[in-house]
Amino acid sequence: MPYSLTVEPKTNYLRVSVQGTNTPENVMNYLAEVRAKCLELNFTSVLIEENLQGPGLNIVDIFEVVNKASTRTYSLPLHIAYIDVNPDHEKRRMDFAESVAVNRGVDVKIFSSIAEAEKWLTALR
């Protein structure tokens, strides 16, 4: 199953919800779509709420996805708050993804709640 993306412009950030099947291809594709939406709508901050079904990606897939996506994003002044709402996905893998992205110059932070993510994004202004 592919993914579906819902985009909702907020005052200080773009809120994006993604649902579908958890595959490396879907993650790569939706991240590219989020980047394009941020550019199109002129947002520099985005909250991504991911609810992809299926097992979490393995460490190698996470590294490859984040490494490739980072090459498209690091040059943008983009702040990314990220929440994986699927309780079956391991937080430590999300922490790994955050570390890989940050080491490549991407301003991304993993959160466990929308309220925390919104607070961080709002404080950036």
N, C-alpha and C positions, 0 to 999 in steps of 0.2 A: 504494500500500500504506500502510495506517495504521501507527502505531507501537505498540510494546509496552513496558511499563514494569515493571521488577522493582525492588521496594523491600525493602531489608534494613536493619533497625535495628541499629546498632552501639552501643558503649558511649557514645561522645560525639557521634555524628552519625548521620544517616540516609544510607545509601548507595543511590543510585538508578542503575540502568542502563537506557538507552533504546536501542531498535533500531527500524529501520523506514526510511521514505523521508524524505529531507531536503526538506521543504517548509516555507514560512513557517507554514502552518496547523498542521502537526504540531508544530513547535517551540513555537508559542504554546500549543497544547493541552497538550503534556506539561509545559511550565513551570507552567501553571495547576494541573495535577494534582500536580506536585511541591510547590507551595506548599500545596495543600489537605492533602496527606499530612503535611507538616511540622506544620501546625496540628493536624490530627487526632491525631498521635502525640506532639505536644508536643516537637518538636525545633527547635533554633535554629541548627543547623549541618547542612549537607547537602553530600554529594559527588555530583556528577552526572557520570556516565560516558556520554557520547553517542557512539553508533555508528550514525549515520544515513547511508544510502547515497544516492548521487547527487552531483551537483556541489554545492559549497558555495553558500550563499546569496549573492546579490549585496549590495553595500554598502547600497543603498536598502532592501532587505528586512531586512537585519540591523538597520539603524537603526529601522525601523518595529516590528519584533518586540521589540527591546530597549526601545524607548521605551514601548510599550504594556505589556509585562510589568513594567517598572519602576514604573508607577503602581500596580500591585497589590502590589508587594513592598517598596518603599522604607520604608514605615511599620512593617514588621516588624523585630524584632531578629534578622535571619537572615544567616548567614554561608554563602556559596556557593563551594565549590571546584568548578571545572569542567574537565573533560578531554574534548576531541574526539579520539577514537581513530582516526577515519578519516584515513589518511595523505594522501588526496587533497584534503583541506580545508586551505586556506592559513592558517598561523598568524597572519599579519598581519591577517586578517579577524577572527579570534578576539580579537586584541589590540584591534581597533577596537570590537568588541562589549563588551569589558570596559570600555574608556574611556567609552563611552556610558552603560553601567549605573552605573559609579562616579560619573560626573558627575550622575547622577540620584539619588544617595544609596544605591545598592545596594552592599552589601559582598560583592563577587564578585572572585574571582581565578582566572586561567587557569593551568593546570598542564599539564606534558607527561607526568607520571607519577602513578600512584596513590599511590606512596610519598611524593612531595613534597606532594600534596594532603592526605594523611592527617597528615603532620607539621604542616602549617599549621593544620588543623582541631584537632588535639590541643593545639597551643600556645595556642589561644584560651581554653582552660579555665583 
